[in-house]
Amino acid sequence: MLTHLSTQIELKTCKQKLDETFQEYYHYFAELRAQVYDIIDREVIEHFSNGIKYKWQFEKLCDDNAETAEDFKHTVQKMIASKERTRK
């Protein structure tokens, strides 16, 4: 739980931890994002992408070429769902 308003710098420097799943990273990033105002969709997508620990996840995200926050959210949710299906 966050106890202060996040800044664009915190969002930009948010990185997926080695022991953190993609889904956990996404949820933490989304918490930070919800507290940052005055930021455009492209910056949000860029900051999230730059924090991903695995190159293949980064490439998959870039392959879908999300332009808006809605496109981005949809792409990430597809990636999470796909990963969950492969675990079963």
N, C-alpha and C positions, 0 to 999 in steps of 0.2 A: 504494500500500500504506500502510495506516494504522500509525502507530508508537505510538499511545497509545489508551487507552480513550476512547470518545466520551462526551459528556454530552448530556443532553436539550437544552441550549442550542445545542450544535453541530448537533444534528438539526433544531431549530427554525429555525436561521438558514441551513441548507443551501439554496442556490438554484441553479437550472439556469443555467449560464453561457451567454453568447450563442453561443459556438461549440460548445456541447455538445448532442449529440442527446438526444432523450427517453430512449432506451435507455441511453446513457452516464450520464445523470443518475440514472435508476432504479438502475443497478448501484452507483454511488457512494453513493447514499442507502441502499441495502440494506446496504452494507458498514458504514456508520455505524450503522444501526439494529441490526445484529447485536451491536454492542458496548454498546448502551444497555439497561440493565435497569430494571425498575420503571416501565414506561410502558404505557399502555393503547392498544388498537388504534385507537380514535378519535383519539387524539393523534398517532399515527404517520401516519394518513391525512391529518389536518389539516396537519401539518408538510410532508408531501410535496406536497400540493395547493398550499400557499402558496408553494412554491419553483418551481413550473412557470412557464416564461417566456411561453408562449403561452396566451392566454385561451381559445381553442377547445379546447386540451388539458385545461385546468382544467375547462371546462364539460362535456366528455365524461366526465371522471372523476367529476364530481359527478352527472351524469345517471344513472350506474349505482348511485349511492347505496350504496356499499360500507359495511358495518357491521363486518365482522370483517377480520382480517389476511388470511385466505384469500380472501375476496371481493375485497379490495383488490388482492391479488397477481394474481388472475385477471383483473380489469379492466385492470390495467396491461399484463399479458402480451397481452391481446386488442388493446390499443391499439398495442403494439409490432409485433405480427404484422400488423395492418392497415396500418401505415405501411410495413412491409417489402414487402407485396404491392403497394402503390401505386408503389413505386420500380421494380418489375420491368416 
